[in-house]
């Protein structure tokens, strides 16, 4: 898959007004390299611009800087199952973001479930889907560049 490949999405319709979309992307980077990168919260600033402009650790935990203020963020503990869930706490309440990385052939697949929040109209939900898709493509580009550079260095030695 090329570096400009689009991520795929699956729309899940739930009763009433609940809606979710699962966005995922295949990445030509071994799981063993990609997972440690993704489990390091500081690395989100390199690829997850849809989350916010900066992420910093404070005494009480992680804080993400957004255009709407600084919000607390909590991350899943390091685990062997590829669970990268995180919780963002804007003023209107908790936003749960399920995220996974799974090995696939010589690479991996990263998926993120985006839930439509109660305050979101169609345009805002579509905007958020676009932001997540862009973030996943940025992640893919970053990880595949790292692998390419690593392979280039190994061939020279």
Backbone as a chain_set.jsonl record, in Angstrom:
{"seq": "XXXXXXXXXXXXXXXXXXXXXXXXXXXXXXXXXXXXXXXXXXXXXXXXXXXXXXXXXXXXXXXXXXXXXXXXXXXXXXXXXXXXXXXXXXXXXXXXXXXXXXXXXXXXXXXXXXXXXXXXXXXXXXXXXXXXXXXXXXXXXXXXXXXXXXXXXXXXX", "coords": {"N": [[0.841, -1.164, 0.0], [0.575, 2.216, -0.799], [2.2, 5.237, 0.49], [0.346, 7.232, 0.409], [-2.05, 6.055, 0.743], [-5.477, 5.634, 1.534], [-7.185, 5.436, 4.668], [-9.413, 2.855, 5.762], [-12.895, 2.596, 6.499], [-15.57, 1.517, 8.608], [-18.929, 1.798, 9.139], [-20.894, 1.766, 11.992], [-24.098, 1.324, 13.048], [-26.103, 2.076, 15.762], [-28.77, 1.606, 18.174], [-31.191, 4.271, 18.425], [-29.65, 7.386, 18.645], [-27.023, 6.662, 18.596], [-23.921, 6.295, 17.052], [-21.116, 4.965, 15.395], [-17.844, 4.794, 13.997], [-15.412, 2.725, 12.595], [-12.173, 3.202, 11.959], [-9.402, 2.189, 10.087], [-6.03, 1.198, 9.284], [-3.597, -0.332, 7.251], [-0.212, -0.954, 7.913], [3.072, -0.935, 6.8], [5.047, -1.859, 8.709], [6.717, -3.647, 11.131], [4.9, -5.176, 13.772], [6.32, -5.41, 16.157], [7.963, -3.199, 16.134], [6.213, -1.058, 15.779], [4.305, -1.162, 17.898], [5.667, -0.468, 20.448], [6.213, 2.224, 19.854], [3.62, 3.278, 19.615], [2.627, 2.825, 22.176], [3.818, 4.753, 23.674], [2.936, 7.628, 25.072], [3.938, 10.27, 24.549], [4.636, 10.188, 21.879], [2.317, 10.578, 20.449], [2.013, 13.221, 19.746], [3.468, 13.406, 17.441], [1.934, 12.359, 15.424], [-0.865, 12.428, 15.89], [-2.59, 14.808, 15.341], [-5.258, 15.44, 15.341], [-6.11, 14.958, 17.892], [-4.975, 16.957, 19.465], [-2.813, 19.864, 19.852], [-0.551, 19.571, 21.385], [0.9, 17.397, 23.836], [1.307, 16.797, 27.199], [2.936, 15.672, 30.18], [1.813, 15.932, 33.427], [1.764, 16.419, 37.005], [-0.686, 15.301, 37.823], [-1.335, 13.646, 35.725], [-1.785, 13.103, 32.174], [-2.085, 15.829, 29.857], [-3.795, 17.295, 27.184], [-3.369, 19.779, 24.762], [-5.786, 21.691, 23.286], [-7.674, 23.497, 20.755], [-9.824, 24.346, 22.215], [-9.065, 24.52, 24.828], [-7.183, 23.099, 27.625], [-7.209, 19.653, 28.174], [-7.651, 16.823, 30.277], [-6.185, 13.588, 29.694], [-6.327, 10.078, 29.581], [-4.557, 7.012, 29.395], [-4.556, 3.587, 28.255], [-2.989, 1.018, 30.145], [0.291, -0.301, 29.527], [0.283, -3.224, 27.593], [0.087, -6.656, 26.431], [-1.643, -7.086, 24.381], [-2.206, -5.274, 22.414], [-3.98, -3.23, 22.962], [-4.822, 0.029, 22.896], [-6.41, 1.948, 24.057], [-7.804, 5.142, 24.884], [-8.871, 7.889, 26.946], [-10.477, 10.93, 26.794], [-11.059, 14.037, 28.38], [-13.044, 16.393, 27.921], [-14.831, 19.477, 28.794], [-17.576, 18.749, 28.571], [-17.743, 16.091, 29.283], [-16.602, 12.616, 29.573], [-14.801, 11.177, 26.842], [-14.527, 8.263, 25.242], [-12.085, 6.428, 23.528], [-11.589, 3.765, 21.741], [-8.817, 1.9, 20.672], [-6.65, -0.056, 18.642], [-3.819, -2.129, 17.921], [-2.747, -4.575, 15.746], [-0.834, -7.432, 14.805], [-0.066, -8.137, 11.393], [0.755, -10.135, 8.825], [3.821, -9.085, 7.567], [3.626, -6.663, 8.728], [1.432, -4.402, 10.361], [-1.873, -3.622, 11.601], [-3.652, -0.782, 12.417], [-6.355, 0.313, 14.287], [-9.089, 2.484, 15.045], [-11.863, 3.357, 16.926], [-14.365, 5.625, 16.461], [-16.687, 7.311, 18.224], [-19.796, 8.868, 17.725], [-20.481, 11.783, 19.331], [-22.974, 13.095, 21.601], [-23.422, 15.852, 21.162], [-22.694, 16.264, 18.549], [-23.274, 17.263, 15.22], [-24.009, 16.163, 11.836], [-22.012, 17.296, 10.188], [-19.897, 17.905, 11.973], [-19.246, 15.356, 12.926], [-18.382, 14.165, 10.541], [-16.172, 15.803, 10.069], [-14.537, 15.086, 12.255], [-14.094, 12.375, 11.593], [-12.564, 12.73, 9.305], [-10.307, 13.99, 10.429], [-9.282, 11.912, 12.064], [-8.743, 10.002, 10.101], [-6.767, 11.354, 8.636], [-4.832, 11.489, 10.663], [-4.243, 8.742, 11.017], [-3.105, 8.179, 8.525], [-0.863, 9.829, 8.691], [0.456, 8.566, 10.805], [0.99, 6.075, 9.587], [2.723, 6.903, 7.5], [4.843, 7.945, 9.043], [5.718, 5.655, 10.548], [6.372, 3.853, 8.475], [8.402, 5.261, 7.216], [10.337, 5.259, 9.219], [10.902, 2.505, 9.295], [11.872, 2.161, 6.689], [14.18, 3.775, 6.802], [15.586, 2.392, 8.786], [15.989, -0.066, 7.512], [17.58, 0.787, 5.399], [19.904, 1.653, 6.719], [20.707, -0.797, 7.824], [21.358, -2.218, 5.493], [23.616, -0.894, 4.654], [25.512, -1.547, 6.527]], "CA": [[0.0, 0.0, 0.0], [1.412, 3.413, -0.899], [2.17, 6.154, 1.637], [-0.829, 8.088, 0.278], [-3.243, 5.215, 0.816], [-6.503, 6.105, 2.455], [-7.616, 4.452, 5.642], [-10.742, 2.32, 5.504], [-13.794, 2.777, 7.629], [-16.792, 0.736, 8.684], [-19.884, 2.538, 9.965], [-21.726, 0.927, 12.846], [-25.289, 2.042, 13.511], [-26.637, 1.512, 16.987], [-30.104, 2.137, 18.43], [-31.369, 5.694, 18.722], [-28.73, 8.309, 17.99], [-25.651, 6.192, 18.716], [-23.263, 5.953, 15.802], [-19.675, 4.829, 15.531], [-17.141, 4.414, 12.788], [-14.113, 2.118, 12.858], [-11.206, 3.574, 10.932], [-8.214, 1.372, 10.254], [-5.049, 1.334, 8.215], [-2.503, -1.312, 7.235], [1.069, -0.255, 7.962], [4.211, -1.8, 6.48], [6.0, -1.73, 9.813], [6.464, -4.785, 12.012], [4.215, -4.942, 15.045], [7.329, -5.288, 17.22], [8.488, -1.827, 16.092], [5.121, -0.095, 15.851], [3.629, -1.18, 19.198], [6.329, 0.374, 21.453], [6.02, 3.618, 19.47], [2.246, 3.669, 19.932], [2.398, 2.763, 23.619], [4.497, 5.888, 24.299], [2.032, 8.766, 24.857], [4.612, 11.435, 23.975], [4.699, 10.046, 20.427], [1.06, 10.986, 19.818], [2.194, 14.56, 19.185], [4.085, 13.264, 16.119], [1.004, 11.888, 14.393], [-2.296, 12.569, 16.221], [-2.942, 16.23, 15.414], [-6.69, 15.533, 15.608], [-6.29, 14.944, 19.344], [-4.615, 18.276, 19.973], [-1.549, 20.389, 19.328], [0.565, 19.141, 22.227], [0.552, 16.497, 24.93], [2.352, 16.893, 28.219], [2.703, 14.953, 31.434], [1.82, 16.759, 34.629], [1.692, 15.62, 38.237], [-1.953, 14.581, 37.881], [-1.537, 12.802, 34.553], [-1.544, 13.689, 30.86], [-2.93, 16.949, 29.441], [-3.692, 17.606, 25.767], [-3.72, 21.158, 24.434], [-6.703, 21.748, 22.151], [-8.143, 24.866, 20.515], [-10.869, 24.646, 23.198], [-8.517, 24.478, 26.183], [-6.395, 21.933, 28.028], [-8.072, 18.589, 28.659], [-6.978, 15.61, 30.751], [-6.245, 12.376, 28.864], [-5.854, 8.877, 30.274], [-4.188, 5.977, 28.428], [-4.48, 2.196, 28.715], [-1.671, 0.568, 30.607], [1.042, -1.145, 28.611], [-0.243, -4.591, 27.619], [0.546, -7.529, 25.348], [-2.776, -7.382, 23.506], [-2.378, -4.226, 21.424], [-5.064, -2.325, 23.349], [-4.293, 1.384, 23.018], [-7.543, 2.821, 24.357], [-7.565, 6.347, 25.666], [-10.043, 8.627, 27.382], [-10.26, 12.372, 26.792], [-12.031, 14.629, 29.3], [-13.439, 17.782, 27.68], [-15.8, 19.927, 29.809], [-18.897, 18.1, 28.478], [-17.706, 14.731, 29.813], [-15.61, 11.657, 29.074], [-14.867, 10.641, 25.484], [-13.785, 7.005, 25.184], [-11.561, 6.19, 22.188], [-10.966, 2.45, 21.617], [-7.789, 1.85, 19.629], [-5.95, -1.334, 18.657], [-2.792, -2.474, 16.94], [-2.646, -6.034, 15.626], [0.13, -7.842, 13.782], [-0.631, -8.698, 10.17], [1.847, -10.504, 7.924], [5.077, -8.445, 7.964], [3.317, -5.328, 9.241], [0.4, -4.338, 11.397], [-3.066, -2.83, 11.314], [-4.072, 0.066, 13.532], [-7.765, 0.706, 14.158], [-9.613, 3.402, 16.047], [-13.313, 3.513, 16.876], [-14.8, 6.992, 16.757], [-18.1, 7.384, 18.568], [-20.434, 10.168, 17.545], [-20.892, 12.335, 20.624], [-24.342, 13.628, 21.591], [-23.475, 17.23, 20.666], [-22.194, 16.338, 17.173], [-24.15, 17.168, 14.054], [-23.376, 15.374, 10.776], [-20.8, 17.964, 9.703], [-18.842, 17.763, 12.971], [-18.836, 13.952, 12.927], [-17.592, 13.962, 9.32], [-14.896, 16.482, 10.285], [-13.731, 14.238, 13.143], [-13.662, 11.197, 10.829], [-11.475, 13.187, 8.448], [-9.126, 14.216, 11.268], [-8.742, 10.608, 12.45], [-8.181, 9.402, 8.889], [-5.491, 12.043, 8.39], [-3.893, 11.056, 11.701], [-3.805, 7.375, 10.718], [-2.194, 8.262, 7.38], [0.385, 10.396, 9.199], [1.09, 7.479, 11.553], [1.494, 5.129, 8.583], [3.881, 7.519, 6.853], [5.932, 8.022, 10.02], [6.245, 4.325, 10.859], [6.985, 3.265, 7.287], [9.655, 5.985, 7.013], [11.28, 4.723, 10.206], [11.294, 1.165, 8.83], [12.686, 2.361, 5.494], [15.487, 4.273, 7.24], [16.24, 1.292, 9.497], [16.428, -1.039, 6.499], [18.659, 1.416, 4.641], [21.09, 1.611, 7.566], [21.131, -2.201, 7.943], [21.965, -2.644, 4.232], [24.925, -0.267, 4.538], [26.45, -2.162, 7.471]], "C": [[0.892, 1.234, 0.0], [1.255, 4.305, 0.328], [0.947, 7.052, 1.587], [-2.134, 7.303, 0.349], [-4.225, 5.783, 1.834], [-6.824, 5.012, 3.459], [-9.039, 4.022, 5.287], [-11.618, 2.57, 6.71], [-15.015, 1.881, 7.48], [-17.734, 1.509, 9.592], [-20.763, 1.545, 10.71], [-22.903, 1.767, 13.306], [-25.844, 1.313, 14.725], [-28.006, 2.14, 17.238], [-30.081, 3.627, 18.741], [-30.349, 6.526, 17.953], [-27.276, 7.856, 18.067], [-25.097, 5.815, 17.345], [-21.769, 5.883, 16.071], [-19.096, 4.468, 14.177], [-15.791, 3.85, 13.217], [-13.22, 2.466, 11.67], [-9.955, 2.733, 11.162], [-7.292, 1.543, 9.057], [-3.989, 0.249, 8.374], [-1.196, -0.538, 7.133], [2.197, -1.265, 7.725], [5.338, -1.537, 7.476], [5.713, -2.887, 10.753], [5.81, -4.359, 13.328], [5.219, -4.665, 16.163], [7.99, -3.911, 17.25], [7.37, -0.811, 16.339], [4.496, -0.023, 17.247], [4.345, -0.335, 20.253], [6.176, 1.87, 21.156], [4.628, 4.097, 19.892], [1.95, 3.648, 21.433], [3.106, 3.894, 24.375], [3.659, 7.138, 24.055], [2.686, 9.987, 24.215], [4.649, 11.381, 22.447], [3.414, 10.473, 19.729], [1.185, 12.358, 19.169], [2.802, 14.503, 17.78], [3.092, 12.884, 15.028], [-0.468, 12.181, 14.668], [-2.692, 14.033, 16.399], [-4.436, 16.432, 15.681], [-7.002, 15.517, 17.091], [-6.019, 16.319, 19.926], [-3.247, 18.678, 19.463], [-0.341, 19.942, 20.138], [0.033, 18.262, 23.345], [1.675, 16.583, 25.949], [1.926, 16.163, 29.481], [2.812, 15.95, 32.574], [1.662, 15.848, 35.832], [0.42, 14.775, 38.288], [-2.213, 13.657, 36.716], [-1.234, 13.557, 33.275], [-2.551, 14.787, 30.562], [-2.703, 17.17, 27.951], [-4.138, 19.055, 25.569], [-4.573, 21.144, 23.178], [-7.071, 23.209, 21.898], [-9.189, 25.309, 21.541], [-10.379, 24.564, 24.636], [-7.702, 23.212, 26.426], [-7.311, 20.899, 28.666], [-7.234, 17.427, 29.173], [-7.187, 14.451, 29.764], [-5.69, 11.228, 29.7], [-5.628, 7.794, 29.228], [-4.245, 4.597, 29.067], [-3.067, 1.898, 29.18], [-1.021, -0.273, 29.514], [0.532, -2.579, 28.732], [0.255, -5.355, 26.405], [-0.525, -7.78, 24.286], [-3.025, -6.315, 22.444], [-3.508, -3.27, 21.721], [-4.45, -0.966, 23.678], [-5.398, 2.39, 23.355], [-7.084, 4.062, 25.11], [-8.888, 7.063, 25.907], [-9.673, 10.096, 27.44], [-11.391, 12.984, 27.619], [-12.274, 16.104, 29.006], [-14.49, 18.187, 28.723], [-17.143, 19.194, 29.76], [-18.895, 16.648, 28.927], [-16.679, 13.854, 29.123], [-15.881, 11.244, 27.634], [-13.937, 9.425, 25.445], [-13.37, 6.741, 23.741], [-10.868, 4.82, 22.16], [-9.993, 2.443, 20.438], [-7.021, 0.544, 19.776], [-4.829, -1.339, 17.63], [-2.709, -3.988, 16.941], [-1.6, -6.368, 14.568], [-0.609, -8.401, 12.576], [0.484, -8.892, 9.158], [3.129, -9.851, 8.417], [4.865, -7.067, 8.584], [2.318, -5.379, 10.367], [-0.793, -3.551, 10.862], [-3.407, -2.063, 12.583], [-5.518, 0.47, 13.275], [-8.162, 1.593, 15.324], [-11.116, 3.5, 15.849], [-13.66, 4.918, 17.319], [-16.3, 6.97, 17.013], [-18.622, 8.793, 18.315], [-20.935, 10.623, 18.909], [-22.262, 12.997, 20.495], [-24.442, 15.017, 20.971], [-23.089, 17.368, 19.194], [-23.311, 16.3, 16.144], [-23.381, 16.387, 12.979], [-22.048, 15.979, 10.333], [-19.639, 17.787, 10.68], [-18.339, 16.318, 13.034], [-17.98, 13.649, 11.69], [-16.223, 14.627, 9.454], [-13.977, 15.628, 11.154], [-13.245, 12.981, 12.436], [-12.491, 11.568, 9.924], [-10.187, 13.415, 9.227], [-8.469, 12.894, 11.659], [-8.098, 9.924, 11.246], [-6.833, 10.036, 8.548], [-4.432, 11.597, 9.394], [-3.366, 9.653, 11.418], [-2.846, 7.353, 9.523], [-0.849, 8.855, 7.781], [1.162, 9.343, 9.978], [1.726, 6.477, 10.599], [2.77, 5.669, 7.936], [5.081, 7.555, 7.794], [6.55, 6.643, 10.261], [6.928, 3.682, 9.66], [8.295, 3.971, 6.933], [10.725, 5.477, 7.968], [11.789, 3.352, 9.764], [12.214, 1.285, 7.623], [14.093, 2.83, 5.869], [16.269, 3.178, 7.961], [16.788, 0.271, 8.512], [17.598, -0.499, 5.688], [19.977, 1.369, 5.423], [21.616, 0.179, 7.683], [21.815, -2.681, 6.664], [23.37, -2.081, 4.068], [25.961, -0.929, 5.448], [26.738, -3.599, 7.144]], "O": [[1.875, 1.28, 0.739], [0.312, 4.157, 1.105], [0.54, 7.587, 2.618], [-3.201, 7.837, 0.045], [-3.833, 6.339, 2.86], [-6.748, 3.822, 3.152], [-9.768, 4.739, 4.602], [-11.119, 2.737, 7.823], [-15.429, 1.539, 6.372], [-17.361, 1.843, 10.717], [-21.304, 0.607, 10.125], [-22.708, 2.826, 13.903], [-26.028, 0.096, 14.712], [-28.364, 3.113, 16.575], [-29.096, 4.165, 19.247], [-30.209, 6.376, 16.739], [-26.382, 8.59, 17.645], [-25.742, 5.098, 16.58], [-21.231, 6.645, 16.873], [-19.781, 3.906, 13.321], [-15.114, 4.409, 14.08], [-13.485, 2.073, 10.534], [-9.501, 2.583, 12.296], [-7.706, 1.968, 7.978], [-3.544, -0.049, 9.482], [-1.086, 0.415, 6.362], [2.258, -2.311, 8.371], [6.417, -1.061, 7.124], [4.561, -3.088, 11.137], [6.136, -3.32, 13.902], [4.998, -3.798, 17.008], [8.519, -3.501, 18.283], [7.575, 0.184, 17.034], [4.19, 1.068, 17.727], [3.683, 0.464, 20.914], [6.029, 2.682, 22.069], [4.478, 5.182, 20.455], [1.092, 4.398, 21.898], [2.997, 3.976, 25.599], [3.664, 7.666, 22.943], [2.05, 10.672, 23.415], [4.687, 12.423, 21.793], [3.427, 10.708, 18.521], [0.539, 12.63, 18.158], [2.664, 15.455, 17.012], [3.371, 13.064, 13.843], [-1.259, 12.18, 13.726], [-3.084, 14.444, 17.491], [-4.838, 17.479, 16.19], [-8.049, 16.011, 17.508], [-6.761, 16.789, 20.789], [-2.598, 17.928, 18.733], [0.779, 19.938, 19.627], [-1.126, 18.368, 23.747], [2.85, 16.458, 25.605], [0.743, 16.053, 29.803], [3.777, 16.709, 32.671], [1.451, 14.644, 35.687], [0.46, 13.637, 38.756], [-3.217, 12.944, 36.712], [-0.501, 14.547, 33.294], [-3.714, 14.703, 30.955], [-1.56, 17.226, 27.497], [-5.143, 19.496, 26.127], [-4.147, 20.652, 22.133], [-6.806, 24.067, 22.741], [-9.416, 26.506, 21.72], [-11.187, 24.542, 25.565], [-7.556, 22.369, 25.541], [-8.086, 21.208, 29.571], [-6.216, 17.083, 28.572], [-8.219, 14.353, 29.099], [-4.712, 11.388, 30.43], [-6.408, 7.665, 28.284], [-4.012, 4.448, 30.267], [-2.091, 2.452, 28.675], [-1.703, -0.876, 28.686], [0.368, -3.092, 29.838], [0.782, -4.765, 25.462], [-0.329, -8.601, 23.39], [-3.961, -6.44, 21.654], [-3.961, -2.559, 20.823], [-3.664, -0.834, 24.616], [-5.315, 3.556, 22.972], [-6.113, 4.034, 25.867], [-9.87, 6.875, 25.189], [-8.677, 10.469, 28.06], [-12.53, 12.519, 27.572], [-11.788, 16.973, 29.73], [-14.987, 17.333, 29.458], [-17.788, 19.03, 30.795], [-19.954, 16.022, 28.95], [-15.979, 14.29, 28.209], [-17.022, 10.993, 27.247], [-12.721, 9.55, 25.596], [-14.196, 6.818, 22.832], [-9.693, 4.717, 22.513], [-10.312, 2.92, 19.349], [-6.767, 0.087, 20.89], [-4.886, -0.648, 16.613], [-2.613, -4.615, 17.996], [-1.489, -5.675, 13.557], [-1.643, -9.054, 12.713], [1.086, -7.925, 8.691], [3.499, -10.039, 9.576], [5.831, -6.384, 8.926], [2.346, -6.272, 11.214], [-0.722, -2.909, 9.814], [-3.444, -2.626, 13.678], [-5.863, 0.915, 12.18], [-7.644, 1.468, 16.434], [-11.587, 3.703, 14.73], [-13.297, 5.347, 18.414], [-17.085, 6.648, 16.122], [-17.969, 9.781, 18.65], [-21.719, 9.93, 19.558], [-22.658, 13.409, 19.405], [-25.439, 15.332, 20.321], [-23.147, 18.467, 18.643], [-24.181, 15.43, 16.181], [-22.233, 15.998, 13.194], [-21.072, 15.258, 10.126], [-18.51, 17.544, 10.254], [-17.139, 16.086, 13.179], [-16.969, 12.954, 11.79], [-15.221, 14.074, 9.0], [-12.797, 15.459, 10.847], [-12.109, 12.556, 12.648], [-11.536, 10.803, 9.794], [-9.102, 13.078, 8.753], [-7.246, 12.763, 11.596], [-7.025, 9.333, 11.366], [-5.877, 9.337, 8.213], [-3.281, 11.357, 9.03], [-2.17, 9.4, 11.565], [-1.882, 6.587, 9.517], [0.191, 8.436, 7.272], [2.38, 9.232, 9.835], [2.876, 6.079, 10.787], [3.774, 4.963, 7.843], [6.2, 7.236, 7.394], [7.768, 6.486, 10.185], [7.962, 3.032, 9.816], [9.208, 3.338, 6.401], [11.878, 5.287, 7.58], [12.986, 3.077, 9.854], [13.225, 0.588, 7.541], [15.081, 2.342, 5.319], [17.479, 3.051, 7.771], [17.915, -0.201, 8.658], [18.506, -1.249, 5.33], [21.032, 1.081, 4.858], [22.826, -0.042, 7.647], [22.757, -3.47, 6.734], [24.22, -2.699, 3.427], [27.158, -0.874, 5.166], [27.51, -4.25, 7.849]]}, "num_chains": 1, "name": "protein.A"}
